[in-house]
Amino acid sequence: MVGGEPPTSIVMTGHHELSFSEPFAEPLRAAQIMIGFPHPWCICGGWAIDLFVNRVSRQHKDVDIAIGRRDQLALRSHFVAQGWALEKAVDGQLAPWMEGEFIELPVHTIWCKNPNVQPDFVEVLFNEVNKVHPGHEWLGQL
């Protein structure tokens, strides 16, 4: 998924259509959190694999969302405006992500918590992105 409105299904070129039926409700709800975020993003981790194969392979503790590191301040504003508490994972410890703070390598994980929505926890992973091609295809380490 890339920016904008989350679909009710994803069509993958050369593959079958994936529908967000009940087994995929959790990543769909996470995608709804991203409505209005103006930069490329995607579901990653275990849910991305399950969406690709169109079946749930295991229980998931959370939904992971990947963005380009360069878009992190926009993401922080987007989440804070929706009432999320954000913490960065540094050396095995959680620390508040302060307003205006640009997080550099080696830190790449943000824990996002909001008890008023479902899912109430998502993990955001910052990725080094070399460039974005037409159609928002990412080139870089994801």
Secondary structure, DSSP 8 states (H G I E B T S, - for coil): --SSS--SEEE-TTS-EEE--GGGHHHHHHHHHTTT--S-EEEETHHHHHHHHTS--S--S-EEEEEEGGGHHHHHHHHHHTT-EEEEEETTEEEE--TT----TT--EEEEE-TTSSSSEEEEEEE-EEEEETTTEEEE--
